[in-house]
């Protein structure tokens, strides 16, 4: 399965795309003990769960639905964020919090 990525000259393999997104998952344990996760750099992919495992399962389900919706509508996918971008975004977020 190949995806049309916005701004790219070529299509990207679905497995490669998902792998790139997984490298940019940010996990956060909330005060009440629940977990939240987002894919940094891609809006609309987030999840919450009572524990990290449930949260990750929900996030992966959200990611599959997001991909399926884009494929169904024939929309191009945003370029996957690079892990360096994700680390930079995380660093800036931590700097603002302190």
GILINNOR-V113043 format. One record per residue. N is the residue number from 1. SS is DSSP state (2 for helix, 1 for strand, 0 for the rest). OMEGA is omega in whole degrees, 0 to 359 (none if undefined). D_FIRST is the distance of its C-alpha to the first C-alpha in whole Angstrom. Layout:
# GILINNOR-V113043
N_SS_OMEGA_D_FIRST, N_SS_OMEGA_D_FIRST
This chain:
# GILINNOR-V113043
1_0_180_0, 2_1_181_4, 3_1_174_7, 4_1_184_10, 5_1_181_13, 6_0_176_16, 7_0_180_19, 8_0_178_16, 9_0_185_17, 10_0_175_13, 11_1_181_10, 12_1_179_9, 13_1_180_6, 14_2_180_6, 15_2_178_8, 16_2_181_10, 17_2_180_11, 18_2_179_12, 19_2_179_14, 20_2_179_15, 21_2_181_16, 22_2_179_18, 23_0_182_20, 24_0_177_21, 25_1_176_22, 26_1_179_26, 27_1_180_28, 28_1_175_32, 29_1_182_34, 30_0_182_36, 31_0_181_40, 32_0_179_40, 33_0_177_38, 34_0_182_34, 35_1_174_31, 36_1_176_29, 37_1_175_26, 38_1_169_24, 39_1_182_21, 40_0_177_24, 41_0_178_23, 42_0_180_20, 43_0_176_23, 44_0_178_22, 45_0_181_21, 46_1_178_24, 47_1_174_25, 48_1_179_28, 49_1_183_30, 50_0_174_33, 51_0_185_32, 52_2_181_29, 53_2_178_27, 54_2_180_27, 55_2_180_26, 56_2_178_23, 57_2_179_22, 58_2_179_22, 59_2_180_21, 60_2_176_18, 61_2_178_18, 62_2_180_19, 63_2_179_16, 64_2_179_13, 65_2_179_15, 66_2_179_15, 67_2_180_12, 68_2_180_12, 69_2_179_15, 70_2_179_13, 71_2_181_10, 72_2_182_13, 73_2_180_16, 74_0_182_14, 75_0_175_15, 76_0_179_14, 77_1_174_13, 78_0_177_16, 79_0_179_16, 80_0_178_16, 81_0_177_20, 82_0_179_21, 83_2_179_23, 84_2_177_26, 85_2_182_26, 86_2_179_25, 87_2_179_29, 88_2_179_30, 89_2_181_30, 90_2_180_31, 91_2_180_34, 92_2_179_35, 93_2_179_35, 94_2_179_37, 95_2_179_39, 96_2_182_40, 97_2_183_40, 98_0_none_43
